[in-house]
Amino acid sequence: LSPNGAGEADVMLNWSGTHAVSAAGLRMAESVGEAVGEVRKAVEGGGKVRPVGSGLSPNGAGFEERGMVNMALCDKVVEVDRESGRVTAEAGITVNQLVRALKPHGLTLQNFASIDEQQLGGFIQVGAHGTGLLIPPVDDQVVSLDLIVPAVVGAGSDRLLALSQSASPALFNLAKVGLGALGIVARVTLQCVPAHKLAESTSVISRADVRKHHLERLTQNKHVRYMWLPYTDAVVVVTCNPAPTDDDTTPPPPAPAPSDPAAAPRALLRALDAAVPDEELAALSFPQLRDRLLAVAPLDPAHVRAVNAAEAEFWTALAADPATNARVDWSDRVLGFDCGGQQWVSEVAFPIGHVSETEGSMRDIEYMEELLRVIEEEGIPAPCPIEQRWTARSTSTMSPAYSADPSDVFSWVGVIMYLPEGEGAEVAEARRAVTAAFGEYKRVCEERLWGKYGCVEHWAKVEVGKDG
């Protein structure tokens, strides 16, 4: 929440600062019973109420000025069944809180998105996903859920609607990715997996080299992520595979690298801003360096190309050094990553068929080759990275990766533009300009690629226009 001046309601912002809503109608439910009461009041008063969580969705999916219920205080772990590997928890618990609660039981979640601060309800309702050819989006981990449904509680009942594959399967598959539109998720039961460590490896290859072993890379690694760097020939490949979990200790971090992999972006920032203090420059992480560099001229294609080239040098140096190109840690720590600063992002999923070592259409690589060609021919100031991930299909009817065929595989591709941060009229104008440019970037992607490849946009990243 941010203050909106004396005598006025606070304003709730999403993480990227791209959407805001008055918090006057926000209610913090301290129990599931209180959440039921809030929904009942909305029904009786002819009003509207939506569940809102951590505000991490780029499109502010839960924002509703007429009424919001936050389940953050409904964060209890109800039951952990170690034998079946299942956990039941209230929907307000965050993913990282749930992971910590599961650790003593030797369990964890099957997969993770890039961040873990989401409330569990939002995590499943928007169809969050990680990467892994045989791993579906997180909504497919749901075994059952309990919904606070307006039609039920509005009639005076405190009963929750219990849904599972055996009880109302059609409605269950619809409600797993329900966007909070069918009711407020109160409790969720998830299928977990044994806690495990992953060995992560980072390499940099050329665009041409991506094709050579792409199918092997997808099928022989548990998790694969590509980061394509526009206007360069570099593609960052991050793979993760199971590692021994002999004990409960986390290995110490690697010894400091003998050289700074971020030397190129650091030198570029020094050249652009001679006044930045040496200590401040040295302390900046790579994502912070990228943010600072792009903020200088975020819509100048030549400048963005120079920043992208510096990023390619960063990843090449990191991948070449044994001290930085590999690590082993628990899966929840390895699969998350720093997404950078405030940003506009659009992500789509599209089917790529049945992938194995011997067959596959390579539609995922063709999509990226065509996208990069469009960017570079049109001179779009597209920063790095364009991230590409993969999942198995989802059984949730509303998932962008829904399919009735269990063999189907989907690729997810996200494009991005970073927003300058700070105060003042100049920054505000720069943010407006980036917002307009990103709208055009997305429009070009939609017109040139989405229909051709059967793309469906990620629910947390769909931007509805004022006339929509």
N, C-alpha and C positions, 0 to 999 in steps of 0.2 A: 504494500500500500504506500502511496505517496500523498503528502498533504496537498490540498487543493485550495488553501487559503482559509482565513478565519471565517467561521460560521458556515462553511460549505462541507459537504461530504468528502471524505477521502476518495482518491481515485485508485482503482486497482489496475496495475499494468501487467501485461504478459512479459515473459523473460526478455524478449527482444525489444520491448518498448514500442512495438508496432500497433498494439491495440490497447485501449483503455476503456474502463467502464466505471461508473459511479458505484462506490461500495455501500451506498445508503441501503440497498436492499440485500446486503450480504448477511447471512446468518451462519454462525458457527454451531453446528450440532454437537453437543457433548455426548450424545448417545444415539443409537439407532432409533430409539423411541422418540427422541427430540426431532430427528430428521423426519420421521413419520408425521409428527405434529406440524412441522413446517409445510409439508406437502399438503396436509389436510387443510390448513389455513388458506393456502393458495387456491385450492379447489373451491372451498366454501366462499371465498371472496371473489371468485371469477378471475383470479390473477394467473401469473405464470411464474414458474420457478425452475431453475436448472441446477444440476450439480456442477460445482466448480472445484478444481483441485489446486495444484501448485502453480498454475498459470504458465506452464512451460510450452503449451502448444503455440506454434508460430502464428496461428490464426485466432488465438483467443477463443478456442472452441466452446468453453464453458461460460463465456461472458453473457450476461443477460441483465440489463439494468432494472427490469421489473421484479427480479428476485433470484437470489442464488443461495444454495446451501452448500457449505463446505464441510466435508466429512473428516477433516484433518484430526479431530479429537476422537474419532471412532477408529482407533488404530491398534486394536487388540488382536493378538494371535489367539484364535478360539481353540484350535486343536492342531496338533501335529501327530500324524500317524506314520511312525517310522517304517512300519512293516509294508504299508501300501505306498509309501513315499508321497503322501498327500498332506497338504496344509490347508486349513480354513482360517481366513483372517478377515477382519473388517476392512471395508474398502478404502478407509482413509489412511491406512498404513502406507508409508512410502516403500519403494522397491528396496532401497538400501536398508531400511529398518527391518524389512521382512527377511532379507538375506542374512543379516546379523542374527535374527531370531532362529533361523534354520541351521546355522552353523553348528551349534552343539548337538544337533540331531544328525549330523553328517549329510545334510541335504542342501540343495541349492536350486535355483531356477534353471530351466533348460537353456535359455538364451536371454540376452539383454540388448536393449537399445544402447545408443551412445551415452546416455545419461541415466542416472538411477534415482533422481529426486522426485520422480512422478509418484502420485498416489496410485495405489493398486487399481482403483476403479477406473481412473483415466487411462492407465497403462493398457488395460484390455479394451476399453470402450472405443478408443481411436485406432485400434489395430496396430500398435507399436510392433516393431520387428528388429531383429538383429541380422546376422548373416550366417548362412550354412545351407548347402544344397538340400540336405535331408531334414532340415529343421524348419517347422512352420512358424508363422508370426506368433506372438505371445498369446493371442486370444485362443489359440488351439491348445494351450496348456490348461484351459478352464475345464474343470470337471462338472461343476455346478455353480449356480449363483442365486442369490436372493435379491429380489427387486422390490423397491417401494413404488407401487403402481398407483397413480392418481385415482383411477376408477375404483380401486379396492379401498384405499384409506379414506377417500372422499365419501364413501358410503358408511363410514363410521367404524370400519374394521382396522385393527392393528396388524392384520396378517400380512406377511411378506409373500410375494409370489416366488415359489421355489422352482427353479428350472434346471433341467439336466438332459442328457441324451436319452434317458429312459423316461423322463417326465416332460412331456411337451417338446419333443426334439426339434420340430420346425421353429417354434418360438425361441427355444434355447439357442439354436444356431443363428437366429436373427438378433437376439439380444446380446450375444457375446461381443459384437461390435455394434452397439446400439447408439453410441454418441450421447448417451443420457436421455435420448428422446423417448424411450419406452418406459422410463422410470429411473429412479436413483438406485444404483448398485449399493447394497448394504453389506453383503458378505460374499466372499468368493472362495471356492475350493479349487486349488491348483494341483496338477500333477507335477511333482518335482523330480529331480534326478540326483544321484549321489554327488556330493561335493567333490570337485575335481580341480586339478591344476591344468593350465594350458601353457604350452611353449609357443611363444609368438616369434615370428621371423619377418623382417622387413627387407625388401629388395626393390631395386629400381630397374625397369626394363624399358625397351623402346616400344612404340606403338606396334611396329611390325612383329616384334617378339611376343606380344600378347597373344596373337593368333596361334603361334606355333605349338604351345602346350596348354592352351586355355582349358580344353575339356579335361585333360589330366589334372590340371590345377584344381578345377572345381570338384572333381570326383575323388581325389586323393587327399584332400585336406578337409578337416571338419568345418573350419570357418575360413572364408576367403573374402577379402575386401580390396577393391581397386580404387585408387585415387588418380584420376586423369587430370593432367595439368595443362590447360589450354595454352596454345601458342608455344608449346614446347614438345619435344619428342619423348618426354619422360612419363612413365606410368608407375606409380608406387603400388607395390603388391604386398599386402599384409596377410599372412596365413597363421592360423592357430590350430594346434593339435594337442591331444591329451598328453600329459606328462605324468610321471610317477608322483603319487601323493603318499609317500612313505610316512610322513609325520605331519604334525599340525603347525609347523613353523613356516613362516614365509621367508624365502631367501633374502639376504640383504641386497640392497640395490647394487647395480654394477659399479665398479670403481669409475671415478670421473674419466671421461675420455681425454686423451692427450691433446686433442684439438677440438675446437668449437664447431659443431656441424652447422650452426647458424651464423657462421662468419660472413657469408655473402649477404644475407638480409641485414645483418648488423652494419656492414660496411655501406650498404645502400642507404640505410636510414641516416648514418653519419654524414653521407654526402648530401642528403636532402635537408638535414637539420643539424648544422654545425653546433647549435646551441645546446643540444641535448647533453646533460651531464654524463660523464663516463660511467659512473656508478649506476645510474639509471639505465643506460644503454646495456650494460653488462647483465643487469638483473632481469631484463625482459625475456620472457619465454618466447618460443617461436610463434605461437598463435598471437601473442601480444605484438610481436614485431610485425606480423602480417597486417594486423589491424591498424597499427600506426602508419605503416607504409601506404596502405591503400587509402587511408583518410586524407593523404596529401592531395590526391587527384583521382577519386574513385571512378570517374567516368571517362578518363582520358585513356583511350586504348593503348597508346604507346607506353604510358606509365604502368598500366596494368600488366602489359607484356613484360616490362622490366621487373616488376614485382614477382610475376609468375616464374620468370627465369631464375630469380634469386631463390624462390621456393624450390625449384628443381635442383639447384645446387645444394640446398639444405638437405633434401631427402637423399640425394646421391652421396653426400658426405656421411650422413647418419647410417645409410645402408652399407657403406664400405667399412665401417668401424665395428669390430666385434664387441666393443664396449657398449654400443648403442643399438645394434641391429637385431638383438635378440633378448628375450627375457622369459622368465618362468614365474607364474604367480597363480593365485586362485582365479577361477574363470570370471567372476564378477569384476575383478580388478583389471583383467586383461582386455575384456571385450568392450569396456567403456573407453571413450577417448574425448579429448578436448575439441569441441566444435568451433572454438573461436568466439568472437564477440557478438554484439547484436547484429542481426542479419535478417534478410528476406530469404526464404528458401521455398522451393517447389520440388516435390518428389513424386515420382510416378512408379507404378508397378506394371509390368506387362509380361505375358506368358512367353516362354521361350521353348516350349515343347518338352519332350522327355530327353533329358541329357544323360549320356553315358560316355564312356571313352570312345565308343565306336560310332555313335550317332549324335546328332544335334545340329540345329539349323544355324548356329552362331548368330542368331538374331540379336542377342545381347551385345555382341561386339559390333555388329553392323549398325545397331542403334547408336553406339558411342562414336563410331567413325563418322556417321552422318551428322550427329550433333556437333562434333568438333569441326567438321567441314562447314556447317552453317555458321557457327560462331566466328570462325576465322575468315570466311568469305564476306560476312556481313560486318566484320569489325566490331562485334559486340564486346564491350569491356568486361569479359567474364573472368572473375578471379578463380583461384584454386581453392579447394579441389572440387572437381565434379566426382562425387562419390558413387560407386556402384557396388551393390550387394545382391545377395540371392537368398531366396527361401523356397521351401516346399510350399505346396498349396495350403490354403486355409479352408476349413469346413464352415466358417462363419459367413453367412450369406452376404453380409455387408462389407466384408473385407475386400480391399483392392486385389488381393491374391486369391479370391474365392475360385474354386473349381470343384466340380463333381468328380473329376478324375484324380485319384490319389497319386498318379505318376507325374502330374504336371508340376513344372518348376517355373518360378517367376524371378525376374530381375528387377531390382529397384534402383533408380537413378535420381540423384538430387542435384539441382543447380542452385547457385547461391550468389547473393551480393551482400557485402558487409556494409553496415550503417555507421557513419561517423558518430562518435559519442561525445557528449559535452553539452554545455549550455550556450545560450546566445543565439541571435538571429542568423548568424552565418552558418552555424551547425544545423539549425532547424531547416534552413534553405537547402543545405547539402543533403540532408536526410530526405527532403521532399524530392529532390532531383534523383537520388538513388532509387527511391520508391517508384517514380515514374519510369525510370530506365529498366528496373526489374520487371515491371508490368509488361513492357515491350519485349524484353528477353523471354519472358514466359509465353507471351502471345506467339512469338516466332516458333518456340518449341511446340506449342499446342497445334499451330497450323501446319507445320512442316512434318511433325513426327508422331504426335499422339494418336491420330486416327490410323495412320499407316501401321503402327505397331500394336494397336489395341491397348493403349495406356489408360490407367485409372489412377487418379491423383490420391495421395495419402490424405486421409480425412483430417489430420491435424494441420495440414498445409494447404487446404482448399481456401482460397480467398474469394468471398462472395462480394461482388460489387454493390455499390449503393443502390443500383437499380435492380439488383437480383434479389 
